[in-house]
């Protein structure tokens, strides 16, 4: 099962993270949560991993529609977007969860329209991130 929408940006992590925030906002998503697994793993278990942040992106209108169709859909919300450094080459990967998974995981075809709109908006956001940031 496909579960990610991905783009690679030829720019440092911090610049790509800022551009991702902007691209999501421009497509109607707010960021409810921002989790820094690299810092958490370093603090909790001493692990060193490449910088990455998990953004919990939400478009309230879509969340409302999804909850109306599937009461337990909150388990799959918000739409996670991961921004992560790609090694030492100065590139950054941006990945968004494929909203179609909501339909696949729940088996509820009533979520199809919500998933399609979320997919369209997330893809547009990732496509709007410049592939080269000066």
ZATORSE-143097 format. One record per atom (N, C-alpha, C): residue number from 1; residue in one letter; chain; atom name; z, x, y. Coordinates in nm, 3 decimals, always signed. Last residue first. Example, Ala and Ser with C-alpha at 12.3 -4.5 7.8 and 13.67 -1.06 7.14 Angstrom:
SITE pos code unit site      zz      xx      yy
SITE   2    S    A    N  +0.708  +1.285  -0.225
SITE   2    S    A   CA  +0.714  +1.367  -0.106
SITE   2    S    A    C  +0.787  +1.290  +0.003
SITE   1    A    A    N  +0.780  +1.319  -0.569
SITE   1    A    A   CA  +0.780  +1.230  -0.450
SITE   1    A    A    C  +0.780  +1.320  -0.330
This chain:
SITE pos code unit site      zz      xx      yy
SITE 134    X    A    N  -0.229  +1.713  +2.951
SITE 134    X    A   CA  -0.217  +1.838  +3.028
SITE 134    X    A    C  -0.076  +1.860  +3.077
SITE 133    X    A    N  -0.292  +1.603  +2.636
SITE 133    X    A   CA  -0.211  +1.578  +2.754
SITE 133    X    A    C  -0.191  +1.710  +2.825
SITE 132    X    A    N  -0.526  +1.465  +2.435
SITE 132    X    A   CA  -0.490  +1.592  +2.500
SITE 132    X    A    C  -0.413  +1.557  +2.627
SITE 131    X    A    N  -0.539  +1.204  +2.366
SITE 131    X    A   CA  -0.535  +1.302  +2.256
SITE 131    X    A    C  -0.507  +1.443  +2.307
SITE 130    X    A    N  -0.335  +0.962  +2.527
SITE 130    X    A   CA  -0.439  +1.066  +2.538
SITE 130    X    A    C  -0.426  +1.168  +2.424
SITE 129    X    A    N  -0.291  +0.654  +2.385
SITE 129    X    A   CA  -0.223  +0.783  +2.407
SITE 129    X    A    C  -0.330  +0.891  +2.416
SITE 128    X    A    N  -0.442  +0.441  +2.310
SITE 128    X    A   CA  -0.430  +0.468  +2.454
SITE 128    X    A    C  -0.357  +0.599  +2.483
SITE 127    X    A    N  -0.415  +0.415  +2.039
SITE 127    X    A   CA  -0.545  +0.461  +2.089
SITE 127    X    A    C  -0.539  +0.498  +2.237
SITE 126    X    A    N  -0.157  +0.311  +2.032
SITE 126    X    A   CA  -0.181  +0.445  +1.979
SITE 126    X    A    C  -0.314  +0.501  +2.028
SITE 125    X    A    N  -0.209  +0.058  +2.151
SITE 125    X    A   CA  -0.113  +0.151  +2.212
SITE 125    X    A    C  -0.140  +0.293  +2.162
SITE 124    X    A    N  -0.387  -0.055  +1.970
SITE 124    X    A   CA  -0.431  -0.031  +2.108
SITE 124    X    A    C  -0.338  +0.069  +2.177
SITE 123    X    A    N  -0.219  -0.076  +1.748
SITE 123    X    A   CA  -0.337  +0.011  +1.742
SITE 123    X    A    C  -0.387  +0.044  +1.882
SITE 122    X    A    N  -0.037  -0.264  +1.851
SITE 122    X    A   CA  +0.009  -0.129  +1.815
SITE 122    X    A    C  -0.108  -0.031  +1.807
SITE 121    X    A    N  -0.205  -0.489  +1.889
SITE 121    X    A   CA  -0.135  -0.428  +2.002
SITE 121    X    A    C  -0.088  -0.286  +1.971
SITE 120    X    A    N  -0.294  -0.540  +1.627
SITE 120    X    A   CA  -0.391  -0.518  +1.735
SITE 120    X    A    C  -0.325  -0.446  +1.852
SITE 119    X    A    N  -0.046  -0.583  +1.498
SITE 119    X    A   CA  -0.136  -0.474  +1.456
SITE 119    X    A    C  -0.233  -0.439  +1.568
SITE 118    X    A    N  +0.042  -0.814  +1.626
SITE 118    X    A   CA  +0.121  -0.691  +1.637
SITE 118    X    A    C  +0.035  -0.571  +1.602
SITE 117    X    A    N  -0.159  -0.990  +1.537
SITE 117    X    A   CA  -0.145  -0.961  +1.680
SITE 117    X    A    C  -0.065  -0.832  +1.702
SITE 116    X    A    N  -0.113  -0.981  +1.258
SITE 116    X    A   CA  -0.243  -0.940  +1.313
SITE 116    X    A    C  -0.231  -0.907  +1.461
SITE 115    X    A    N  +0.146  -1.080  +1.235
SITE 115    X    A   CA  +0.117  -0.944  +1.191
SITE 115    X    A    C  -0.014  -0.895  +1.252
SITE 114    X    A    N  +0.102  -1.341  +1.324
SITE 114    X    A   CA  +0.196  -1.254  +1.395
SITE 114    X    A    C  +0.164  -1.108  +1.361
SITE 113    X    A    N  -0.074  -1.433  +1.126
SITE 113    X    A   CA  -0.116  -1.431  +1.267
SITE 113    X    A    C  -0.028  -1.338  +1.350
SITE 112    X    A    N  +0.084  -1.404  +0.885
SITE 112    X    A   CA  -0.043  -1.334  +0.904
SITE 112    X    A    C  -0.083  -1.325  +1.051
SITE 111    X    A    N  +0.303  -1.546  +0.815
SITE 111    X    A   CA  +0.324  -1.434  +0.906
SITE 111    X    A    C  +0.194  -1.363  +0.944
SITE 110    X    A    N  +0.227  -1.722  +0.622
SITE 110    X    A   CA  +0.252  -1.775  +0.755
SITE 110    X    A    C  +0.275  -1.667  +0.859
SITE 109    X    A    N  +0.234  -1.592  +0.383
SITE 109    X    A   CA  +0.107  -1.588  +0.456
SITE 109    X    A    C  +0.120  -1.647  +0.597
SITE 108    X    A    N  +0.473  -1.412  +0.251
SITE 108    X    A   CA  +0.463  -1.531  +0.336
SITE 108    X    A    C  +0.338  -1.520  +0.422
SITE 107    X    A    N  +0.542  -1.189  +0.116
SITE 107    X    A   CA  +0.453  -1.282  +0.047
SITE 107    X    A    C  +0.431  -1.410  +0.126
SITE 106    X    A    N  +0.697  -0.987  +0.220
SITE 106    X    A   CA  +0.756  -1.121  +0.208
SITE 106    X    A    C  +0.672  -1.216  +0.124
SITE 105    X    A    N  +0.526  -0.764  +0.201
SITE 105    X    A   CA  +0.663  -0.758  +0.148
SITE 105    X    A    C  +0.720  -0.896  +0.126
SITE 104    X    A    N  +0.284  -0.856  +0.321
SITE 104    X    A   CA  +0.287  -0.803  +0.186
SITE 104    X    A    C  +0.426  -0.805  +0.124
SITE 103    X    A    N  +0.368  -0.930  +0.577
SITE 103    X    A   CA  +0.306  -1.029  +0.489
SITE 103    X    A    C  +0.316  -0.983  +0.345
SITE 102    X    A    N  +0.465  -0.688  +0.669
SITE 102    X    A   CA  +0.551  -0.807  +0.673
SITE 102    X    A    C  +0.499  -0.913  +0.577
SITE 101    X    A    N  +0.250  -0.515  +0.658
SITE 101    X    A   CA  +0.353  -0.503  +0.554
SITE 101    X    A    C  +0.446  -0.625  +0.552
SITE 100    X    A    N  +0.111  -0.549  +0.886
SITE 100    X    A   CA  +0.066  -0.624  +0.769
SITE 100    X    A    C  +0.164  -0.616  +0.654
SITE  99    X    A    N  +0.205  -0.360  +1.065
SITE  99    X    A   CA  +0.268  -0.492  +1.063
SITE  99    X    A    C  +0.224  -0.580  +0.947
SITE  98    X    A    N  +0.267  -0.038  +0.982
SITE  98    X    A   CA  +0.159  -0.137  +0.972
SITE  98    X    A    C  +0.223  -0.275  +0.963
SITE  97    X    A    N  +0.448  +0.156  +1.212
SITE  97    X    A   CA  +0.449  +0.080  +1.088
SITE  97    X    A    C  +0.333  -0.020  +1.092
SITE  96    X    A    N  +0.291  +0.435  +1.361
SITE  96    X    A   CA  +0.351  +0.303  +1.376
SITE  96    X    A    C  +0.345  +0.233  +1.241
SITE  95    X    A    N  +0.312  +0.769  +1.466
SITE  95    X    A   CA  +0.288  +0.675  +1.356
SITE  95    X    A    C  +0.359  +0.544  +1.386
SITE  94    X    A    N  +0.192  +1.057  +1.602
SITE  94    X    A   CA  +0.252  +0.929  +1.637
SITE  94    X    A    C  +0.211  +0.832  +1.527
SITE  93    X    A    N  +0.240  +1.404  +1.609
SITE  93    X    A   CA  +0.189  +1.288  +1.535
SITE  93    X    A    C  +0.265  +1.165  +1.581
SITE  92    X    A    N  +0.139  +1.677  +1.807
SITE  92    X    A   CA  +0.239  +1.574  +1.778
SITE  92    X    A    C  +0.171  +1.458  +1.708
SITE  91    X    A    N  +0.099  +2.034  +1.836
SITE  91    X    A   CA  +0.047  +1.898  +1.816
SITE  91    X    A    C  +0.162  +1.804  +1.782
SITE  90    X    A    N  +0.188  +2.291  +1.841
SITE  90    X    A   CA  +0.185  +2.217  +1.967
SITE  90    X    A    C  +0.128  +2.077  +1.956
SITE  89    X    A    N  +0.224  +2.419  +1.600
SITE  89    X    A   CA  +0.093  +2.431  +1.664
SITE  89    X    A    C  +0.080  +2.352  +1.794
SITE  88    X    A    N  +0.440  +2.413  +1.432
SITE  88    X    A   CA  +0.449  +2.499  +1.549
SITE  88    X    A    C  +0.318  +2.507  +1.628
SITE  87    X    A    N  +0.470  +2.072  +1.318
SITE  87    X    A   CA  +0.480  +2.216  +1.300
SITE  87    X    A    C  +0.488  +2.290  +1.432
SITE  86    X    A    N  +0.435  +1.828  +1.494
SITE  86    X    A   CA  +0.356  +1.866  +1.377
SITE  86    X    A    C  +0.357  +2.018  +1.364
SITE  85    X    A    N  +0.694  +1.609  +1.596
SITE  85    X    A   CA  +0.623  +1.736  +1.614
SITE  85    X    A    C  +0.556  +1.773  +1.483
SITE  84    X    A    N  +0.658  +1.257  +1.612
SITE  84    X    A   CA  +0.714  +1.376  +1.549
SITE  84    X    A    C  +0.626  +1.498  +1.572
SITE  83    X    A    N  +0.748  +0.933  +1.657
SITE  83    X    A   CA  +0.682  +1.042  +1.727
SITE  83    X    A    C  +0.743  +1.169  +1.670
SITE  82    X    A    N  +0.714  +0.621  +1.510
SITE  82    X    A   CA  +0.772  +0.754  +1.497
SITE  82    X    A    C  +0.684  +0.854  +1.572
SITE  81    X    A    N  +0.805  +0.295  +1.546
SITE  81    X    A   CA  +0.704  +0.391  +1.587
SITE  81    X    A    C  +0.772  +0.527  +1.584
SITE  80    X    A    N  +0.873  -0.014  +1.390
SITE  80    X    A   CA  +0.909  +0.126  +1.411
SITE  80    X    A    C  +0.786  +0.210  +1.445
SITE  79    X    A    N  +0.928  -0.323  +1.511
SITE  79    X    A   CA  +0.818  -0.238  +1.464
SITE  79    X    A    C  +0.855  -0.093  +1.493
SITE  78    X    A    N  +1.271  -0.412  +1.426
SITE  78    X    A   CA  +1.150  -0.415  +1.507
SITE  78    X    A    C  +1.040  -0.330  +1.443
SITE  77    X    A    N  +1.215  -0.594  +1.118
SITE  77    X    A   CA  +1.196  -0.577  +1.261
SITE  77    X    A    C  +1.296  -0.476  +1.314
SITE  76    X    A    N  +1.280  -0.655  +0.863
SITE  76    X    A   CA  +1.159  -0.574  +0.883
SITE  76    X    A    C  +1.128  -0.551  +1.031
SITE  75    X    A    N  +1.498  -0.817  +0.877
SITE  75    X    A   CA  +1.509  -0.697  +0.795
SITE  75    X    A    C  +1.392  -0.602  +0.817
SITE  74    X    A    N  +1.406  -1.038  +1.011
SITE  74    X    A   CA  +1.479  -0.937  +1.087
SITE  74    X    A    C  +1.501  -0.809  +1.009
SITE  73    X    A    N  +1.314  -1.221  +0.832
SITE  73    X    A   CA  +1.220  -1.119  +0.879
SITE  73    X    A    C  +1.289  -1.010  +0.961
SITE  72    X    A    N  +1.446  -1.438  +0.726
SITE  72    X    A   CA  +1.498  -1.304  +0.695
SITE  72    X    A    C  +1.411  -1.191  +0.747
SITE  71    X    A    N  +1.295  -1.663  +0.803
SITE  71    X    A   CA  +1.430  -1.644  +0.856
SITE  71    X    A    C  +1.483  -1.502  +0.834
SITE  70    X    A    N  +0.982  -1.695  +0.902
SITE  70    X    A   CA  +1.055  -1.629  +0.793
SITE  70    X    A    C  +1.193  -1.589  +0.844
SITE  69    X    A    N  +0.894  -1.839  +1.124
SITE  69    X    A   CA  +0.822  -1.852  +0.998
SITE  69    X    A    C  +0.904  -1.801  +0.879
SITE  68    X    A    N  +1.062  -1.771  +1.329
SITE  68    X    A   CA  +1.038  -1.913  +1.305
SITE  68    X    A    C  +0.971  -1.937  +1.169
SITE  67    X    A    N  +1.038  -1.497  +1.328
SITE  67    X    A   CA  +1.165  -1.555  +1.285
SITE  67    X    A    C  +1.148  -1.704  +1.254
SITE  66    X    A    N  +0.779  -1.474  +1.439
SITE  66    X    A   CA  +0.806  -1.428  +1.303
SITE  66    X    A    C  +0.934  -1.490  +1.248
SITE  65    X    A    N  +0.813  -1.572  +1.699
SITE  65    X    A   CA  +0.721  -1.639  +1.607
SITE  65    X    A    C  +0.751  -1.602  +1.462
SITE  64    X    A    N  +0.992  -1.380  +1.799
SITE  64    X    A   CA  +1.030  -1.522  +1.793
SITE  64    X    A    C  +0.941  -1.598  +1.694
SITE  63    X    A    N  +0.834  -1.150  +1.785
SITE  63    X    A   CA  +0.957  -1.159  +1.705
SITE  63    X    A    C  +1.001  -1.304  +1.691
SITE  62    X    A    N  +0.639  -1.214  +1.974
SITE  62    X    A   CA  +0.601  -1.200  +1.833
SITE  62    X    A    C  +0.723  -1.209  +1.743
SITE  61    X    A    N  +0.791  -1.218  +2.206
SITE  61    X    A   CA  +0.714  -1.336  +2.168
SITE  61    X    A    C  +0.676  -1.332  +2.020
SITE  60    X    A    N  +0.899  -0.953  +2.221
SITE  60    X    A   CA  +0.984  -1.069  +2.193
SITE  60    X    A    C  +0.909  -1.194  +2.149
SITE  59    X    A    N  +0.800  -0.682  +2.068
SITE  59    X    A   CA  +0.739  -0.778  +2.161
SITE  59    X    A    C  +0.809  -0.909  +2.132
SITE  58    X    A    N  +0.950  -0.369  +2.019
SITE  58    X    A   CA  +0.955  -0.514  +1.999
SITE  58    X    A    C  +0.877  -0.586  +2.108
SITE  57    X    A    N  +1.021  -0.065  +1.849
SITE  57    X    A   CA  +0.940  -0.139  +1.946
SITE  57    X    A    C  +0.940  -0.288  +1.914
SITE  56    X    A    N  +1.222  +0.180  +1.815
SITE  56    X    A   CA  +1.222  +0.042  +1.765
SITE  56    X    A    C  +1.151  -0.045  +1.867
SITE  55    X    A    N  +1.122  +0.503  +1.747
SITE  55    X    A   CA  +1.131  +0.401  +1.850
SITE  55    X    A    C  +1.126  +0.264  +1.785
SITE  54    X    A    N  +1.248  +0.798  +1.639
SITE  54    X    A   CA  +1.205  +0.667  +1.590
SITE  54    X    A    C  +1.229  +0.566  +1.701
SITE  53    X    A    N  +1.145  +1.127  +1.687
SITE  53    X    A   CA  +1.220  +1.014  +1.739
SITE  53    X    A    C  +1.161  +0.888  +1.678
SITE  52    X    A    N  +1.171  +1.474  +1.612
SITE  52    X    A   CA  +1.112  +1.342  +1.587
SITE  52    X    A    C  +1.204  +1.236  +1.644
SITE  51    X    A    N  +1.134  +1.821  +1.553
SITE  51    X    A   CA  +1.171  +1.711  +1.643
SITE  51    X    A    C  +1.097  +1.583  +1.608
SITE  50    X    A    N  +1.181  +1.922  +1.211
SITE  50    X    A   CA  +1.101  +1.920  +1.333
SITE  50    X    A    C  +1.146  +1.804  +1.422
SITE  49    X    A    N  +1.516  +1.998  +1.104
SITE  49    X    A   CA  +1.384  +1.938  +1.083
SITE  49    X    A    C  +1.312  +1.938  +1.217
SITE  48    X    A    N  +1.783  +2.139  +0.961
SITE  48    X    A   CA  +1.690  +2.163  +1.070
SITE  48    X    A    C  +1.555  +2.103  +1.032
SITE  47    X    A    N  +2.106  +2.017  +0.878
SITE  47    X    A   CA  +1.963  +2.030  +0.846
SITE  47    X    A    C  +1.882  +2.052  +0.972
SITE  46    X    A    N  +2.378  +1.965  +0.894
SITE  46    X    A   CA  +2.330  +2.099  +0.927
SITE  46    X    A    C  +2.183  +2.122  +0.900
SITE  45    X    A    N  +2.462  +1.708  +0.863
SITE  45    X    A   CA  +2.449  +1.789  +0.741
SITE  45    X    A    C  +2.394  +1.929  +0.767
SITE  44    X    A    N  +2.515  +1.606  +1.125
SITE  44    X    A   CA  +2.585  +1.555  +1.007
SITE  44    X    A    C  +2.579  +1.645  +0.885
SITE  43    X    A    N  +2.359  +1.743  +1.317
SITE  43    X    A   CA  +2.503  +1.723  +1.339
SITE  43    X    A    C  +2.577  +1.686  +1.210
SITE  42    X    A    N  +2.104  +1.733  +1.201
SITE  42    X    A   CA  +2.163  +1.863  +1.237
SITE  42    X    A    C  +2.315  +1.848  +1.250
SITE  41    X    A    N  +2.065  +1.461  +1.178
SITE  41    X    A   CA  +2.072  +1.541  +1.057
SITE  41    X    A    C  +2.133  +1.678  +1.084
SITE  40    X    A    N  +2.062  +1.395  +1.457
SITE  40    X    A   CA  +2.161  +1.338  +1.366
SITE  40    X    A    C  +2.176  +1.421  +1.240
SITE  39    X    A    N  +1.841  +1.537  +1.555
SITE  39    X    A   CA  +1.976  +1.565  +1.607
SITE  39    X    A    C  +2.084  +1.514  +1.513
SITE  38    X    A    N  +1.640  +1.415  +1.400
SITE  38    X    A   CA  +1.657  +1.560  +1.397
SITE  38    X    A    C  +1.798  +1.597  +1.445
SITE  37    X    A    N  +1.651  +1.140  +1.458
SITE  37    X    A   CA  +1.695  +1.188  +1.328
SITE  37    X    A    C  +1.717  +1.338  +1.323
SITE  36    X    A    N  +1.720  +0.959  +1.710
SITE  36    X    A   CA  +1.681  +1.100  +1.699
SITE  36    X    A    C  +1.730  +1.155  +1.566
SITE  35    X    A    N  +1.605  +0.644  +1.810
SITE  35    X    A   CA  +1.688  +0.720  +1.716
SITE  35    X    A    C  +1.632  +0.861  +1.703
SITE  34    X    A    N  +1.617  +0.390  +2.018
SITE  34    X    A   CA  +1.556  +0.522  +2.011
SITE  34    X    A    C  +1.650  +0.609  +1.929
SITE  33    X    A    N  +1.542  +0.042  +2.052
SITE  33    X    A   CA  +1.624  +0.152  +2.000
SITE  33    X    A    C  +1.544  +0.281  +2.005
SITE  32    X    A    N  +1.364  -0.117  +2.191
SITE  32    X    A   CA  +1.502  -0.161  +2.175
SITE  32    X    A    C  +1.595  -0.049  +2.133
SITE  31    X    A    N  +1.112  -0.103  +2.407
SITE  31    X    A   CA  +1.176  -0.017  +2.307
SITE  31    X    A    C  +1.324  -0.054  +2.303
SITE  30    X    A    N  +0.867  -0.361  +2.429
SITE  30    X    A   CA  +0.984  -0.292  +2.481
SITE  30    X    A    C  +1.039  -0.206  +2.369
SITE  29    X    A    N  +0.520  -0.412  +2.461
SITE  29    X    A   CA  +0.634  -0.380  +2.375
SITE  29    X    A    C  +0.746  -0.318  +2.457
SITE  28    X    A    N  +0.284  -0.454  +2.606
SITE  28    X    A   CA  +0.383  -0.562  +2.596
SITE  28    X    A    C  +0.501  -0.536  +2.506
SITE  27    X    A    N  +0.126  -0.240  +2.645
SITE  27    X    A   CA  +0.078  -0.340  +2.548
SITE  27    X    A    C  +0.182  -0.447  +2.521
SITE  26    X    A    N  +0.268  -0.077  +2.814
SITE  26    X    A   CA  +0.143  -0.134  +2.865
SITE  26    X    A    C  +0.085  -0.240  +2.773
SITE  25    X    A    N  +0.468  +0.008  +2.639
SITE  25    X    A   CA  +0.502  -0.083  +2.748
SITE  25    X    A    C  +0.377  -0.152  +2.802
SITE  24    X    A    N  +0.317  +0.184  +2.477
SITE  24    X    A   CA  +0.381  +0.065  +2.419
SITE  24    X    A    C  +0.411  -0.037  +2.528
SITE  23    X    A    N  +0.245  +0.378  +2.666
SITE  23    X    A   CA  +0.140  +0.302  +2.596
SITE  23    X    A    C  +0.197  +0.176  +2.533
SITE  22    X    A    N  +0.498  +0.481  +2.743
SITE  22    X    A   CA  +0.410  +0.415  +2.840
SITE  22    X    A    C  +0.307  +0.326  +2.772
SITE  21    X    A    N  +0.588  +0.591  +2.499
SITE  21    X    A   CA  +0.667  +0.488  +2.569
SITE  21    X    A    C  +0.577  +0.409  +2.664
SITE  20    X    A    N  +0.383  +0.782  +2.469
SITE  20    X    A   CA  +0.398  +0.673  +2.372
SITE  20    X    A    C  +0.479  +0.560  +2.431
SITE  19    X    A    N  +0.432  +0.957  +2.677
SITE  19    X    A   CA  +0.305  +0.885  +2.676
SITE  19    X    A    C  +0.311  +0.766  +2.579
SITE  18    X    A    N  +0.682  +1.059  +2.591
SITE  18    X    A   CA  +0.672  +0.985  +2.717
SITE  18    X    A    C  +0.544  +0.901  +2.722
SITE  17    X    A    N  +0.597  +1.186  +2.352
SITE  17    X    A   CA  +0.699  +1.080  +2.348
SITE  17    X    A    C  +0.692  +0.995  +2.475
SITE  16    X    A    N  +0.424  +1.377  +2.455
SITE  16    X    A   CA  +0.371  +1.270  +2.371
SITE  16    X    A    C  +0.469  +1.155  +2.361
SITE  15    X    A    N  +0.603  +1.543  +2.589
SITE  15    X    A   CA  +0.497  +1.476  +2.664
SITE  15    X    A    C  +0.440  +1.359  +2.584
SITE  14    X    A    N  +0.760  +1.631  +2.370
SITE  14    X    A   CA  +0.821  +1.558  +2.482
SITE  14    X    A    C  +0.717  +1.481  +2.563
SITE  13    X    A    N  +0.565  +1.765  +2.193
SITE  13    X    A   CA  +0.645  +1.649  +2.154
SITE  13    X    A    C  +0.694  +1.569  +2.275
SITE  12    X    A    N  +0.251  +1.872  +2.340
SITE  12    X    A   CA  +0.388  +1.889  +2.294
SITE  12    X    A    C  +0.461  +1.757  +2.272
SITE  11    X    A    N  -0.070  +1.779  +2.209
SITE  11    X    A   CA  +0.023  +1.795  +2.320
SITE  11    X    A    C  +0.163  +1.812  +2.262
SITE  10    X    A    N  -0.288  +1.635  +2.072
SITE  10    X    A   CA  -0.285  +1.779  +2.098
SITE  10    X    A    C  -0.201  +1.804  +2.223
SITE   9    X    A    N  -0.191  +1.391  +1.843
SITE   9    X    A   CA  -0.209  +1.425  +1.983
SITE   9    X    A    C  -0.195  +1.576  +2.000
SITE   8    X    A    N  -0.298  +1.164  +1.601
SITE   8    X    A   CA  -0.249  +1.299  +1.628
SITE   8    X    A    C  -0.287  +1.336  +1.770
SITE   7    X    A    N  -0.195  +0.849  +1.470
SITE   7    X    A   CA  -0.281  +0.928  +1.557
SITE   7    X    A    C  -0.216  +1.065  +1.576
SITE   6    X    A    N  -0.174  +0.576  +1.237
SITE   6    X    A   CA  -0.142  +0.713  +1.279
SITE   6    X    A    C  -0.244  +0.769  +1.378
SITE   5    X    A    N  +0.000  +0.330  +1.079
SITE   5    X    A   CA  -0.112  +0.348  +1.170
SITE   5    X    A    C  -0.081  +0.482  +1.238
SITE   4    X    A    N  +0.117  +0.276  +0.746
SITE   4    X    A   CA  +0.124  +0.340  +0.876
SITE   4    X    A    C  -0.010  +0.338  +0.948
SITE   3    X    A    N  +0.092  +0.177  +0.490
SITE   3    X    A   CA  +0.208  +0.135  +0.567
SITE   3    X    A    C  +0.217  +0.198  +0.704
SITE   2    X    A    N  -0.089  +0.061  +0.215
SITE   2    X    A   CA  -0.097  +0.130  +0.343
SITE   2    X    A    C  +0.023  +0.085  +0.426
SITE   1    X    A    N  +0.000  +0.084  -0.118
SITE   1    X    A   CA  +0.000  +0.000  +0.000
SITE   1    X    A    C  +0.000  +0.089  +0.125
